[in-house]
């Protein structure tokens, strides 16, 4: 689907969708639990649908009533009979979180699994897990877009570089308490995206799993074995990463009021509120985005309109292995609109302008965050902008275009 946007002002109150990051974690914990949980305020994005499908294949059950999911947990534990069943086939769609969270969980619960996906998902690196599997004697094979793993996780020490995706830490944090003895997860370098790890620990605690951590820098995590997740009823928070696009809209002169987000949330992307204030200030500046990589598209849109000021977004190399090479795609889209963006190996340098000219077709690169960035930036263009492949927003924000239009955005859809 292509969407043509005629530049216009956005105005009104908007509540971002439920947090995809938190929903993944809550649904996983509920699926592992012994008993029935109610998870409310769930947005059924493509990524969440992928997680639900995989958890069902692993042994959980689900029923839906509006935005509430009732989860019949599998009661996973170190003696689970699920381990004697055939390896499940787990279609992760395009969701990196689903894939990386569930690799260790599939080993702990079923002794392995066959993972598939779409788009660029199966090209995204899994080396931190593979290095662990080499040490632990776990079989893995990645061939023709299919990853097969087989073996048993055993209690012990697990070492991971701190600068890899927090998704690897989360997968191990969920799985290791199910084993029959204590373990340790030790970062071998300073942690990036620690906020996402804190979100995981918060969800695990809500479902009754204790996980002590040292006070060292970086912290070491010590999952105790023989634990069972306990059923709980949880409401999913609004998503700070999606709020970033409405913060960008406000920064660009659109009187948008963002409602429903928790200022005390452990979501790391809540820093968008402070970053927006920083960008509103005078002078050139640099923002380290190593702990909030998903915020780069809205931050880049804001920086593109900081007239006469230069902004550098640094420590962003991991964006190259997202749904698109996001350093390249953000650069190409904004420059096509008339911005002045220079791509570096792990950074963007953006020289702000008063307005963007628009009047072009831009590719979404099948990347939900790039499409939403283009939509927000279009409000400061002189001429209409067409975004191709605009349906990709369904990956994380299924009703984005409806909300955009409700706030006053002028769009035309072409299938």
C-alpha positions in Angstrom: 0.0 0.0 0.0 1.2 3.5 -0.9 0.1 6.5 1.1 0.3 10.1 -0.2 0.5 12.7 2.5 -0.5 16.3 1.9 1.3 18.4 4.4 -1.0 19.6 7.2 -1.0 20.3 10.9 -1.6 17.4 13.4 -3.4 18.4 16.5 -5.2 16.7 19.4 -4.6 14.1 22.1 -3.1 10.7 21.3 -2.4 7.7 23.4 0.4 5.5 22.0 -0.4 1.8 21.6 0.4 -0.7 24.3 4.1 -1.4 24.7 5.2 -4.2 22.3 8.3 -4.7 24.3 6.4 -5.2 27.5 3.7 -7.3 25.9 6.2 -9.8 24.5 7.6 -10.3 28.0 4.3 -10.5 29.9 2.9 -13.0 27.4 6.0 -15.2 27.6 6.0 -15.2 31.4 2.2 -16.0 31.5 2.8 -18.8 29.0 5.5 -20.3 31.1 3.4 -20.0 34.3 1.5 -22.6 36.2 -2.2 -21.5 36.0 -4.3 -18.9 34.1 -3.3 -15.3 33.6 -5.2 -12.3 32.1 -3.1 -9.9 30.1 -5.0 -6.8 29.2 -4.4 -3.8 26.9 -2.6 -5.9 24.2 -2.3 -4.6 20.7 -2.2 -7.4 18.2 0.6 -6.2 16.0 2.3 -8.6 13.7 5.2 -9.1 16.1 2.8 -9.9 19.0 0.9 -12.3 16.8 4.2 -14.1 16.1 5.0 -14.5 19.8 1.5 -15.8 20.5 1.8 -18.4 17.7 5.2 -19.6 18.9 4.1 -19.8 22.6 1.1 -21.9 21.5 3.4 -24.2 19.6 5.5 -24.5 22.7 2.5 -25.6 24.8 0.5 -22.6 26.1 -3.1 -21.8 25.3 -4.8 -18.5 24.6 -8.2 -17.0 24.2 -9.0 -13.4 23.4 -11.7 -10.9 24.4 -11.1 -7.5 22.8 -7.6 -6.4 23.9 -7.4 -9.0 26.8 -5.7 -12.3 26.4 -6.4 -15.1 28.8 -3.3 -17.3 28.9 -3.4 -20.9 30.0 0.2 -21.4 31.1 2.2 -24.5 30.4 3.6 -24.8 33.9 7.1 -25.1 32.7 9.7 -26.4 35.2 12.8 -28.6 35.4 10.7 -31.8 35.3 8.2 -30.7 32.6 6.8 -33.5 30.5 6.9 -31.1 27.6 10.6 -32.0 27.1 9.5 -35.4 25.8 7.5 -34.0 23.0 8.6 -33.4 19.4 10.5 -30.2 18.7 8.1 -27.4 17.8 8.2 -25.4 14.6 8.3 -21.7 15.6 7.4 -19.1 12.9 8.8 -15.8 14.3 7.5 -13.7 11.4 9.8 -10.6 11.3 10.1 -10.3 15.1 13.6 -10.3 16.4 12.3 -10.2 20.0 10.3 -13.4 19.4 13.2 -15.2 17.9 15.9 -14.3 20.4 13.6 -14.5 23.5 12.4 -18.0 22.5 15.6 -19.7 21.5 16.7 -20.4 25.1 13.1 -21.0 26.2 12.6 -23.6 23.6 15.8 -25.4 24.8 14.6 -25.2 28.4 11.0 -26.3 27.8 11.2 -28.6 24.8 14.9 -29.4 24.3 15.0 -27.5 21.0 13.0 -26.2 18.2 12.9 -25.3 14.5 12.8 -21.5 13.9 11.7 -19.8 10.7 11.0 -16.2 9.8 10.4 -13.7 7.0 12.0 -10.5 5.7 15.5 -10.0 7.0 14.8 -11.8 10.3 16.8 -15.0 9.7 19.8 -12.9 8.5 20.0 -11.1 11.9 23.0 -12.4 13.9 22.7 -15.0 16.6 26.4 -15.4 17.3 26.1 -14.6 21.0 23.9 -17.7 21.4 26.0 -19.8 19.0 29.2 -19.0 21.0 27.3 -20.2 24.2 26.1 -23.3 22.4 29.6 -24.2 21.3 30.7 -24.1 24.9 27.6 -26.0 26.2 27.5 -28.7 23.5 24.2 -27.6 22.1 23.5 -28.5 18.4 22.6 -25.7 16.0 22.3 -25.4 12.3 21.2 -22.4 10.2 20.4 -23.3 6.6 18.1 -21.8 3.9 16.5 -19.5 6.4 15.8 -22.2 9.0 17.5 -22.4 12.4 17.4 -25.7 14.1 18.6 -26.1 17.7 18.7 -29.2 19.9 20.0 -30.0 23.3 19.5 -29.2 27.0 20.4 -26.0 28.7 22.3 -26.8 31.9 22.8 -24.7 35.0 26.1 -22.8 35.0 27.8 -19.6 33.9 26.7 -17.8 30.8 28.9 -15.0 29.4 27.7 -12.4 27.0 29.2 -9.2 25.6 27.4 -6.2 27.1 27.2 -4.4 23.7 25.0 -7.0 22.0 21.2 -6.7 21.9 19.5 -7.0 25.3 17.3 -9.6 23.6 20.0 -12.2 24.2 20.1 -11.4 27.9 16.3 -11.5 28.1 16.0 -14.9 26.5 18.5 -16.4 29.0 16.9 -14.6 32.0 13.5 -16.1 31.2 14.9 -19.7 30.6 17.6 -20.3 33.3 15.3 -20.2 36.4 13.5 -23.3 34.9 16.6 -25.4 35.2 17.4 -27.7 38.1 20.2 -25.6 39.6 21.6 -22.0 39.9 23.2 -20.1 37.1 25.0 -16.8 36.4 24.7 -14.4 33.5 27.9 -12.3 33.3 28.3 -9.4 30.9 31.9 -9.2 29.7 31.7 -5.5 28.9 29.5 -2.5 29.8 25.8 -3.1 29.1 23.9 -1.3 26.4 20.0 -1.1 26.5 20.0 -2.0 30.2 16.5 -0.5 30.4 15.1 -3.4 28.4 16.8 -5.9 30.9 15.2 -4.0 33.8 11.8 -4.4 32.0 12.4 -8.2 31.8 13.3 -8.4 35.5 10.3 -6.4 36.5 8.0 -8.8 34.5 9.7 -11.9 35.9 9.2 -10.6 39.5 5.5 -9.9 38.7 5.2 -13.6 37.9 7.0 -14.7 41.0 10.5 -15.5 39.7 13.4 -14.2 41.8 16.5 -13.2 40.1 19.2 -11.6 42.3 21.7 -9.2 40.6 25.0 -7.9 41.9 25.6 -4.1 42.3 28.7 -4.3 40.2 29.1 -2.4 36.9 28.1 -4.1 34.7 25.7 -6.1 37.0 25.8 -9.9 37.1 22.5 -11.8 37.2 22.1 -15.0 39.3 19.0 -17.0 38.3 18.1 -19.5 40.9 17.0 -22.9 39.6 13.9 -25.0 40.2 11.6 -22.0 40.0 8.0 -21.9 38.6 6.4 -18.8 37.1 3.1 -18.1 38.9 0.0 -16.9 37.1 -0.7 -13.1 37.4 -3.1 -10.5 35.9 -1.2 -7.7 34.2 -2.1 -4.6 32.1 0.4 -3.7 29.4 1.7 -0.1 29.6 1.6 2.4 26.7 4.6 2.3 24.5 7.3 5.0 24.9 9.1 4.0 21.7 5.9 4.7 19.7 5.3 7.8 21.7 8.6 9.0 20.1 6.9 9.7 16.8 4.3 11.9 18.5 7.0 13.7 20.4 8.7 14.4 17.1 5.4 15.7 15.7 5.1 18.1 18.6 8.7 19.2 18.1 8.0 19.9 14.5 5.2 22.4 15.4 2.2 20.2 15.6 0.2 20.7 18.8 -0.1 17.0 19.8 -0.7 16.1 23.4 0.6 12.6 24.4 -1.6 10.8 26.9 -1.4 7.6 28.8 2.3 7.1 29.1 3.8 6.3 32.5 6.6 8.8 33.4 8.0 6.3 35.9 8.0 3.4 33.5 11.2 1.2 33.4 10.9 1.4 29.6 14.3 2.8 28.5 12.7 4.7 25.6 11.0 7.1 28.1 14.2 9.2 27.6 12.5 10.6 24.5 10.9 13.2 26.7 14.3 14.5 27.9 15.8 14.2 24.5 13.1 16.3 23.0 13.8 19.0 25.5 17.6 18.8 24.7 16.9 19.1 21.0 14.8 22.2 21.7 17.9 23.9 23.1 20.4 26.0 21.3 23.6 25.0 19.6 25.0 21.8 18.1 24.8 18.6 20.2 25.5 14.9 20.2 23.1 12.2 21.6 24.4 8.7 22.5 21.6 6.3 21.3 23.2 3.1 22.4 20.6 2.5 25.0 17.6 3.7 22.9 18.3 2.6 19.3 14.6 2.5 18.4 14.3 6.2 18.9 16.7 7.1 16.1 14.0 7.6 13.4 12.0 10.2 15.4 15.1 11.8 16.8 16.5 12.1 13.2 13.2 13.7 12.1 13.5 16.3 14.8 17.2 17.0 14.1 16.4 17.5 10.4 14.3 20.6 11.4 16.7 22.1 14.0 17.4 25.0 11.7 21.0 26.1 11.6 22.1 23.5 14.2 23.9 20.2 13.8 23.0 17.0 15.7 25.0 13.8 15.9 23.3 10.5 16.8 26.1 8.3 18.0 26.8 4.6 18.9 24.1 3.4 16.6 25.8 0.5 14.7 23.1 -2.0 15.8 20.6 -0.2 13.6 22.2 -1.8 10.6 20.6 -5.1 11.5 17.0 -4.0 12.1 14.1 -4.5 9.7 16.2 -2.4 7.3 19.7 -1.0 7.6 18.2 1.8 9.5 21.2 4.1 9.3 21.1 3.9 5.6 17.3 4.0 5.2 16.8 6.9 7.6 19.5 8.8 5.7 18.0 8.1 2.3 14.4 8.9 3.2 15.2 12.2 5.0 17.6 13.3 2.3 15.0 12.6 -0.4 12.6 14.9 1.5 15.2 17.6 1.5 17.1 17.1 4.7 20.9 17.2 5.1 21.9 13.9 6.7 25.4 12.2 6.5 25.6 8.5 7.4 28.6 7.3 9.3 29.6 3.8 10.2 27.8 4.0 13.5 26.3 7.5 13.5 24.2 10.1 11.7 25.2 13.7 11.4 22.2 15.9 10.7 22.4 19.6 9.8 19.0 21.2 10.5 16.9 23.2 8.1 13.8 25.4 8.3 11.7 23.3 6.0 11.8 20.2 3.8 10.7 20.4 0.2 9.0 17.0 -0.2 7.3 16.4 -3.5 8.8 12.9 -3.8 8.1 9.2 -3.4 10.1 7.6 -0.6 10.5 3.9 0.2 9.6 2.6 3.6 12.2 -0.2 3.2 9.5 -2.4 4.8 10.5 -0.8 8.1 7.7 0.4 10.3 9.7 3.0 12.1 11.0 4.5 8.8 7.4 4.8 7.5 6.3 6.6 10.7 9.3 8.9 10.6 8.5 9.9 7.0 4.8 10.6 8.0 5.9 12.9 10.8 8.5 14.6 8.7 5.9 15.2 6.0 4.1 17.7 8.2 7.1 20.1 7.6 7.3 19.5 3.8 6.3 22.1 1.2 4.9 19.5 -1.2 3.1 16.1 -0.8 5.0 13.0 0.1 4.2 9.4 -1.0 5.4 6.6 1.3 5.5 3.2 -0.5 4.9 0.0 1.4 3.2 2.0 4.1 1.3 -1.1 5.4 4.5 -2.1 7.2 3.4 0.0 10.3 1.3 -3.1 11.2 4.4 -4.7 12.6 4.2 -2.5 15.7 1.4 0.1 15.3 -1.5 -1.3 13.3 -3.7 1.8 13.6 -1.0 4.4 13.1 -2.5 5.7 9.8 -6.0 6.0 11.4 -4.5 7.9 14.3 -2.5 10.1 12.0 -5.7 10.9 10.0 -7.8 11.5 13.2 -5.2 14.1 14.3 -5.7 16.0 11.1 -3.3 14.3 8.7 -4.4 14.4 5.1 -3.7 11.0 3.4 -4.7 9.1 0.3 -4.3 5.3 0.2 -3.5 3.3 -2.9 -3.4 -0.5 -2.7 
